[in-house]
Amino acid sequence: MIWLFLRERLSWILFFAICMLWMNLLLYLDVGFMKVSTTYLNATLLFFFLMFVVWRYFKEMKFVKDIADMPNKFHRVEELIMSKLNESALELERYKNELTIQFSEERDQHLAWVHEVKTPLTAMKLIIEDLPIDTRKPLELEWLRIHLLLDQSLHTLRLASIEQDTILDKVALEKVVAKEIKELMSWCLAKNLAIDIEGIQVSILSDQKWLSFIFRQILSNAVKYSHKGDTISIYGTKDDEGHQQLHIQDTGDGIDPADVPRIFQKAFTGSTGRKQSASTGMGLYLAENSAKKLGITIAVQSKVNEGSTFTLTFPKSNEFVKTISK
């Protein structure tokens, strides 16, 4: 290593040697300068030069050693950073697991609460049915409102695990529609609504429970925003590709064009919904998210003060199987 250092500093040594030779030549020509003094001067300069070279050697060797040790230092820093990152990742994972457990427990408690409430609600329904008709009608409407809100709450909790709660079967569309109309009959009678049904004597491959829920949200929306004495039309068609479609058409308030792109967003009520104090903005959100899981698409056409038409397009049997298997 020292030979490499001396070779790298050869220019210094040559420069010093030339300077010494030149100085000695000048002193030799000066007859008044004593030879002993020249020897002392040469020895002193050589000593200080050697001291300087030694000092530079050790200083530069320390610098070289520091550079050589840098990979190890970086490696230790990298290990320290990775250790901290791993600790943070483990902490986040523990926190995530705690939140998951907490959410699961709260979800189970909420589900249990909904099921517990259903029992007295059923008893309440039986009591209401025994009341005189004048007293019964307003109570039936309030009961129905509670029932629909509980139903929304229940399906909100179940939506996250809809894949485990889906049973594929042939579903008679007319049967689903008739059942849901019967559920909302007291509301329809209170508003004197007529319901026109046509062309739904078909069967589709779907999950009956979730399909009923989707249709219920759209039908209750149609009833809510219809005027007294209006007619709600429910009819079936097929699109150009042969997909079965179900249309729910009302002649109510309609939807503001600016609100149409947002009606399926969570908790969005829109300008029309704000006029209804009972609007939660959850029905269409839940319907659309449930429909996606079943491969059903929901489209809407609406004009303000003319009404809205919601169209459910069902997948074919092979398309439905692909959707469920994703």
ABEGO torsion letter per residue (X at the ends): XAAAAAAAAAAAAAAAAAAAAAAAAAAAABAABBAAAAAAAAAAAAAAAAAAAAAAAAAAAAAAAAAAAAAAAAAAAAAAAAAAAAAAAAAAAAAAAAAAAAAAAAAAAAAAAAAAAAAAAAAAAAAAAABBAAAAAAAAAAAAAAAAAAAAAAAAAAAAAAAAABBBBBBBAAAAAAAAAAAAAAAAAAAGBBBBBBGABBBBBBBAAAAAAAAAAAAAAAAAABBBGBBBBBBBBBBAAGBBBBBBBBABAEBBAAAAAAAABBGBAEAAAAABAABAGAAAAAAAAAAAAAGBBBBBBBBBGAEBBBBBBBBBAAAAAAAAAX
